[in-house]
Amino acid sequence: MWAALLHDIGKAPTTKIRKSKITSYDHDKIGKKLTEQFLKELNCDDEFIKNVAVLVRWHMQPLFISKDMPFSDIRNMTREVSLEEIALLSICDRLGRGEMSEYKIKEEKKSIELFLKKVNKDK
């Protein structure tokens, strides 16, 4: 739940307009650092902070991997995070946008299935 709450915390410092488009490149990486800082301020346990921060760090990977994007990093992601947890966070992120058609919901679920298939193939 904490990762779902904080997964886009890195967007504020990374959001820019590039070629008339709004981007937030590396918000996942910056978000990891901001998550650690935020949870330390709340005096959370170090292990809890680590677990939440890695989910925030890797939350974009299901999209990158399912779409064969160049910044996918299966090897490092699988060293740090549970595939089931990151898949769950990703589907919550995607479906939590609201007002989605049944077709779009099915497409998002298929994307997560494809992500899991690709990652398990590379193990």
DOGU-246903 format. One line per 2 residues: number of its first residue (from 1); for each residue x, z, y of N, C-alpha, C. Coordinates in nm, 3 decimals. Layout:
NUM> X Z Y X Z Y X Z Y | ...
END
This chain:
1> 0.083 0.000 -0.120 0.000 0.000 0.000 0.087 0.000 0.126 | 0.196 0.078 0.122 0.284 0.080 0.238 0.348 -0.057 0.261
3> 0.385 -0.124 0.155 0.444 -0.258 0.170 0.341 -0.355 0.227 | 0.216 -0.343 0.184 0.110 -0.429 0.238 0.092 -0.402 0.387
5> 0.099 -0.277 0.425 0.084 -0.240 0.566 0.201 -0.293 0.650 | 0.322 -0.284 0.596 0.443 -0.314 0.673 0.503 -0.452 0.649
7> 0.445 -0.532 0.562 0.512 -0.657 0.522 0.543 -0.752 0.637 | 0.468 -0.749 0.744 0.495 -0.839 0.858 0.551 -0.765 0.979
9> 0.606 -0.647 0.959 0.662 -0.569 1.070 0.775 -0.644 1.140 | 0.841 -0.733 1.071 0.950 -0.810 1.129 0.907 -0.929 1.212
11> 0.778 -0.953 1.221 0.732 -1.070 1.297 0.751 -1.054 1.448 | 0.727 -0.937 1.500 0.737 -0.920 1.646 0.874 -0.963 1.699
13> 0.984 -0.913 1.643 1.114 -0.953 1.698 1.160 -1.094 1.659 | 1.095 -1.158 1.563 1.141 -1.290 1.518 1.051 -1.405 1.560
15> 0.936 -1.377 1.617 0.842 -1.483 1.651 0.887 -1.559 1.776 | 0.893 -1.690 1.760 0.937 -1.779 1.868 0.855 -1.907 1.861
17> 0.854 -1.981 1.970 0.793 -2.114 1.970 0.906 -2.215 1.959 | 0.900 -2.293 1.852 1.000 -2.395 1.825 0.927 -2.528 1.805
19> 0.962 -2.624 1.887 0.899 -2.757 1.878 0.746 -2.746 1.877 | 0.693 -2.667 1.967 0.550 -2.646 1.985 0.481 -2.575 1.868
21> 0.559 -2.512 1.781 0.503 -2.437 1.669 0.550 -2.292 1.676 | 0.461 -2.201 1.637 0.497 -2.059 1.631 0.564 -2.033 1.497
23> 0.684 -1.977 1.501 0.758 -1.946 1.379 0.803 -1.800 1.382 | 0.829 -1.748 1.265 0.882 -1.612 1.250 0.988 -1.612 1.141
25> 1.086 -1.700 1.157 1.191 -1.712 1.056 1.263 -1.580 1.035 | 1.287 -1.548 0.909 1.358 -1.427 0.867 1.283 -1.297 0.899
27> 1.152 -1.306 0.922 1.078 -1.181 0.947 1.081 -1.089 0.826 | 1.100 -1.146 0.707 1.109 -1.065 0.586 1.239 -0.984 0.584
29> 1.348 -1.045 0.624 1.478 -0.976 0.625 1.482 -0.870 0.736 | 1.438 -0.906 0.854 1.432 -0.810 0.965 1.331 -0.700 0.932
31> 1.222 -0.738 0.866 1.120 -0.642 0.827 1.172 -0.535 0.734 | 1.265 -0.572 0.647 1.324 -0.472 0.556 1.392 -0.362 0.637
33> 1.472 -0.400 0.734 1.544 -0.303 0.817 1.447 -0.217 0.898 | 1.347 -0.281 0.957 1.250 -0.207 1.036 1.166 -0.111 0.950
35> 1.135 -0.154 0.829 1.062 -0.068 0.735 1.144 0.056 0.703 | 1.272 0.036 0.674 1.359 0.151 0.645 1.363 0.248 0.762
37> 1.379 0.195 0.883 1.383 0.281 1.002 1.252 0.356 1.021 | 1.141 0.285 1.007 1.010 0.344 1.027 0.984 0.457 0.927
39> 1.009 0.430 0.801 0.981 0.530 0.698 1.077 0.649 0.705 | 1.199 0.626 0.753 1.292 0.738 0.775 1.240 0.831 0.883
41> 1.179 0.773 0.985 1.121 0.854 1.093 1.006 0.941 1.042 | 0.943 0.896 0.935 0.834 0.974 0.875 0.886 1.073 0.769
43> 1.019 1.079 0.756 1.085 1.168 0.659 1.044 1.139 0.515 | 1.027 1.012 0.484 0.993 0.973 0.348 1.117 0.985 0.259
45> 1.092 1.000 0.133 1.196 1.008 0.030 1.277 0.877 0.027 | 1.408 0.887 0.006 1.495 0.769 0.006 1.453 0.665 -0.098
47> 1.414 0.708 -0.216 1.374 0.615 -0.321 1.245 0.542 -0.281 | 1.152 0.613 -0.221 1.029 0.553 -0.172 1.060 0.448 -0.066
49> 1.147 0.483 0.027 1.185 0.390 0.133 1.245 0.263 0.074 | 1.334 0.280 -0.022 1.399 0.165 -0.086 1.295 0.076 -0.154
51> 1.202 0.136 -0.228 1.101 0.060 -0.301 1.010 -0.018 -0.207 | 0.969 0.042 -0.098 0.883 -0.027 -0.002 0.961 -0.137 0.070
53> 1.083 -0.105 0.112 1.165 -0.201 0.188 1.196 -0.327 0.109 | 1.223 -0.314 -0.021 1.253 -0.435 -0.098 1.129 -0.521 -0.117
55> 1.014 -0.460 -0.125 0.891 -0.540 -0.132 0.870 -0.617 -0.002 | 0.894 -0.552 0.110 0.884 -0.619 0.240 0.986 -0.732 0.247
57> 1.108 -0.704 0.203 1.215 -0.805 0.207 1.179 -0.931 0.128 | 1.121 -0.914 0.011 1.100 -1.028 -0.079 0.957 -1.083 -0.076
59> 0.872 -1.036 0.014 0.731 -1.076 0.009 0.705 -1.225 0.032 | 0.799 -1.296 0.090 0.780 -1.440 0.112 0.826 -1.524 -0.007
61> 0.900 -1.467 -0.098 0.956 -1.544 -0.210 0.852 -1.613 -0.298 | 0.738 -1.551 -0.328 0.641 -1.626 -0.410 0.602 -1.760 -0.346
63> 0.587 -1.762 -0.216 0.557 -1.887 -0.147 0.676 -1.983 -0.154 | 0.795 -1.932 -0.123 0.915 -2.017 -0.124 0.940 -2.076 -0.262
65> 0.923 -1.994 -0.365 0.952 -2.039 -0.502 0.845 -2.135 -0.552 | 0.719 -2.103 -0.529 0.612 -2.191 -0.578 0.615 -2.327 -0.511
67> 0.665 -2.332 -0.387 0.671 -2.459 -0.314 0.810 -2.523 -0.319 | 0.899 -2.468 -0.402 1.035 -2.521 -0.417 1.108 -2.533 -0.284
69> 1.094 -2.433 -0.201 1.159 -2.435 -0.070 1.306 -2.395 -0.085 | 1.393 -2.444 0.004 1.536 -2.421 -0.012 1.580 -2.275 0.004
71> 1.498 -2.191 0.064 1.541 -2.052 0.083 1.490 -1.960 -0.027 | 1.443 -2.017 -0.138 1.405 -1.931 -0.251 1.532 -1.872 -0.312
73> 1.519 -1.750 -0.361 1.634 -1.678 -0.416 1.588 -1.592 -0.533 | 1.560 -1.659 -0.643 1.507 -1.592 -0.761 1.604 -1.486 -0.813
75> 1.730 -1.521 -0.821 1.829 -1.430 -0.880 1.836 -1.296 -0.807 | 1.851 -1.299 -0.677 1.861 -1.173 -0.602 1.728 -1.099 -0.596
77> 1.619 -1.172 -0.585 1.489 -1.107 -0.582 1.464 -1.030 -0.710 | 1.489 -1.092 -0.825 1.459 -1.026 -0.953 1.550 -0.908 -0.980
79> 1.661 -0.899 -0.912 1.750 -0.781 -0.925 1.692 -0.660 -0.853 | 1.609 -0.685 -0.752 1.565 -0.576 -0.665 1.419 -0.537 -0.678
81> 1.335 -0.626 -0.729 1.191 -0.599 -0.721 1.120 -0.641 -0.849 | 1.014 -0.571 -0.879 0.928 -0.604 -0.993 0.849 -0.731 -0.962
83> 0.849 -0.824 -1.054 0.774 -0.949 -1.033 0.625 -0.923 -1.018 | 0.573 -0.831 -1.095 0.431 -0.800 -1.087 0.395 -0.742 -0.950
85> 0.482 -0.655 -0.898 0.456 -0.594 -0.767 0.464 -0.697 -0.655 | 0.563 -0.783 -0.660 0.578 -0.881 -0.552 0.467 -0.986 -0.560
87> 0.424 -1.020 -0.681 0.311 -1.113 -0.696 0.184 -1.050 -0.640 | 0.161 -0.923 -0.668 0.043 -0.854 -0.617 0.046 -0.847 -0.464
89> 0.162 -0.811 -0.408 0.172 -0.806 -0.263 0.146 -0.944 -0.202 | 0.200 -1.046 -0.263 0.183 -1.182 -0.211 0.036 -1.226 -0.214
91> -0.032 -1.199 -0.323 -0.172 -1.242 -0.330 -0.257 -1.161 -0.231 | -0.224 -1.034 -0.212 -0.294 -0.954 -0.111 -0.271 -1.011 0.028
93> -0.147 -1.050 0.057 -0.113 -1.110 0.186 -0.194 -1.238 0.207 | -0.196 -1.323 0.109 -0.262 -1.452 0.124 -0.413 -1.441 0.130
95> -0.470 -1.358 0.045 -0.617 -1.347 0.042 -0.670 -1.255 0.151 | -0.583 -1.175 0.209 -0.625 -1.082 0.314 -0.645 -1.147 0.449
97> -0.632 -1.275 0.457 -0.648 -1.346 0.585 -0.794 -1.365 0.621 | -0.882 -1.349 0.523 -1.025 -1.356 0.549 -1.080 -1.497 0.556
99> -1.213 -1.505 0.543 -1.288 -1.631 0.553 -1.224 -1.747 0.479 | -1.196 -1.723 0.351 -1.136 -1.828 0.268 -1.242 -1.887 0.176
101> -1.236 -2.016 0.159 -1.328 -2.083 0.068 -1.290 -2.049 -0.076 | -1.383 -2.071 -0.166 -1.355 -2.049 -0.309 -1.239 -2.138 -0.353
103> -1.237 -2.259 -0.302 -1.129 -2.353 -0.337 -0.994 -2.296 -0.293 | -0.985 -2.246 -0.170 -0.859 -2.192 -0.118 -0.816 -2.068 -0.197
105> -0.911 -1.984 -0.234 -0.879 -1.865 -0.314 -0.819 -1.908 -0.448 | -0.880 -2.007 -0.512 -0.828 -2.058 -0.640 -0.688 -2.115 -0.623
107> -0.666 -2.187 -0.515 -0.534 -2.246 -0.488 -0.427 -2.137 -0.470 | -0.461 -2.032 -0.399 -0.366 -1.922 -0.378 -0.334 -1.852 -0.510
109> -0.433 -1.833 -0.593 -0.411 -1.771 -0.724 -0.325 -1.860 -0.813 | -0.349 -1.992 -0.807 -0.266 -2.086 -0.884 -0.122 -2.082 -0.836
111> -0.103 -2.067 -0.706 0.031 -2.061 -0.650 0.107 -1.939 -0.704 | 0.040 -1.826 -0.716 0.103 -1.706 -0.770 0.135 -1.725 -0.918
113> 0.045 -1.788 -0.992 0.071 -1.817 -1.133 0.193 -1.908 -1.148 | 0.203 -2.007 -1.061 0.317 -2.098 -1.063 0.446 -2.023 -1.032
115> 0.441 -1.935 -0.934 0.556 -1.851 -0.900 0.603 -1.774 -1.023 | 0.512 -1.706 -1.089 0.548 -1.626 -1.207 0.605 -1.714 -1.318
117> 0.546 -1.830 -1.336 0.595 -1.923 -1.439 0.738 -1.968 -1.408 | 0.763 -2.005 -1.284 0.897 -2.053 -1.245 1.001 -1.942 -1.257
119> 0.966 -1.823 -1.215 1.063 -1.711 -1.221 1.091 -1.675 -1.366 | 0.989 -1.668 -1.448 1.009 -1.633 -1.590 1.087 -1.741 -1.664
121> 1.074 -1.865 -1.622 1.150 -1.976 -1.680 1.299 -1.960 -1.651 | 1.332 -1.910 -1.531 1.472 -1.898 -1.489 1.541 -1.772 -1.541
123> 1.467 -1.686 -1.607 1.529 -1.562 -1.658 1.617 -1.590 -1.778
END
